[in-house]
Amino acid sequence: MLTQDALTGKHALVCGASQGIGQACAIELAKAGARVTVLARNKQSLESTLANLAQYGSGHKAVICDLSDMRQLSSILPTTCADVDILVCNSGGPAPGPMTAAEAPALEAAFTQHVLSNVALIQACSVHMKKQKYGRVINIISTSVKVPLPNLGVSNTVRAAMASSAKTFANELGAFGITVNNILPGFTKTQRLEQIIQNNQAKTGNERSEVEDGFMKDVPAKRFGEAQETAFAVLFLASPFASYINGVNLPVDGGRTGCL
Ligand SMILES: NC(=O)c1ccc[n+]([C@@H]2O[C@H](COP(=O)([O-])OP(=O)(O)OC[C@H]3O[C@@H](n4cnc5c(N)ncnc54)[C@H](OP(=O)(O)O)[C@@H]3O)[C@@H](O)[C@H]2O)c1
C-alpha cells in the first residue's frame, strides 16, 4: 500500500481532469499528498473538481485550456509547467468510425490533441523535472496501441504515434530520474464509455444489456472497470516506488487485451 504522504511536496499536472479517468487520477494524487493542477476546457466542472480536491490538502489549482488548440496551450505552458514533477497527459478520445472513412481534418485534429499537445507538455515539464532529478510522465492512451480496436480508425492511428513518442521520451529522459509510461485503459465506467455504448445501440438497435454483454464477453474480469482502478495504476507509476519502470505500456483492462 502506498503511504498517504508518498507524494508530499510534489506538484502534479493532470490534464482532462474535470471528469472520468483524469478526475479520478487528480483525486488519488491529491490523497497521496501532491499539490494538483487540473486542466480541461469546462470552467464549471473544473471548479467542482477543485472543490472536491480541497478536502485533500491545499494549493490545488485549475487551468482552463483546450488541448486541441496549440496556440492556447503555448500561452499557458510557461507558467503551468514551471514546477511540475508529475504530468498526466489525458483528454477526450476521438470520434469513432472506420479507417476507410477517416478524413484528413479529423486525423489532423486528433494528432494535434493526442500527440502534439502531449509532446509540448512533456517538453515543457521536463525542464524542471531534469533539474529535480525526478519526474513522472504518465500518458493515458488506449489498449489499441497493442491491438487496434474496431471502428476506432482515427484513435488507433494517433494512439500508436503517442505510444512510440512516449517510448522515445523515456529513452531520452531516463538518465535524469524521469520515467515516461503509458496507461492503456480498457472499458472504464465514464462518460466516454457511456457515449460508446449509446453509439453502438443507435447503430445496431440492440438493447443496452446486449451491447454491454457483447463488450464484456472478451473481458476475463467480466465487468467494466472503475475510473479509480485506472487512477491507482497512475498513482503507483507517479510514486517513488515505480522508479525503475520506464517506457512501458500498461493495460488496465481486466485482462481484455489478447496479447502479452
Ligand atoms: N473510458 C473508457 O472506457 C476508455 C477506454 C480506453 C481509452 N480511454 C481513453 O482514456 C482517456 C480518458 O477517458 P475518459 O473515459 O475519462 O474520458 P471522458 O470521461 O470523456 O473525460 C475526458 C476529459 O478530458 C477533457 N477534455 C476533452 N477534450 C479536451 C480538450 N480538447 N482539451 C482539454 N481537455 C479535454 C474533458 O473535460 P472538458 O470537456 O471540460 O474539456 C474531461 O475532463 C480518453 O483518451 C479515452 O479515449 C477511455
The ligand as a Gaussian input file, in Angstrom:
#p B3LYP/6-31G(d) Opt

LIG

0 1
 N      -13.465000       5.114000     -20.590000
 C      -13.020000       4.132000     -21.347000
 O      -13.637000       3.044000     -21.423000
 C      -11.734000       4.300000     -22.121000
 C      -11.188000       3.175000     -22.762000
 C       -9.994000       3.310000     -23.476000
 C       -9.386000       4.543000     -23.575000
 N       -9.944000       5.619000     -22.954000
 C       -9.279000       6.910000     -23.130000
 O       -8.875000       7.451000     -21.885000
 C       -8.968000       8.889000     -21.947000
 C       -9.859000       9.390000     -20.807000
 O      -11.103000       8.756000     -20.942000
 P      -12.393000       9.094000     -20.060000
 O      -13.269000       7.922000     -20.208000
 O      -12.012000       9.587000     -18.721000
 O      -12.970000      10.313000     -20.927000
 P      -14.086000      11.414000     -20.561000
 O      -14.969000      10.948000     -19.475000
 O      -14.658000      11.809000     -21.860000
 O      -13.210000      12.633000     -19.981000
 C      -12.335000      13.355000     -20.812000
 C      -11.721000      14.512000     -20.037000
 O      -10.851000      15.223000     -20.929000
 C      -11.265000      16.596000     -21.021000
 N      -11.056000      17.025000     -22.399000
 C      -11.688000      16.544000     -23.512000
 N      -11.258000      17.194000     -24.589000
 C      -10.342000      18.100000     -24.162000
 C       -9.557000      19.086000     -24.813000
 N       -9.635000      19.286000     -26.137000
 N       -8.725000      19.857000     -24.068000
 C       -8.653000      19.683000     -22.726000
 N       -9.371000      18.764000     -22.052000
 C      -10.200000      17.987000     -22.770000
 C      -12.728000      16.604000     -20.582000
 O      -13.100000      17.839000     -19.983000
 P      -13.663000      19.103000     -20.798000
 O      -14.782000      18.587000     -21.655000
 O      -14.091000      20.031000     -19.720000
 O      -12.520000      19.638000     -21.574000
 C      -12.710000      15.517000     -19.495000
 O      -12.249000      16.044000     -18.288000
 C       -9.515000       9.223000     -23.350000
 O       -8.460000       9.496000     -24.225000
 C      -10.221000       7.936000     -23.740000
 O      -10.355000       7.779000     -25.123000
 C      -11.091000       5.522000     -22.232000

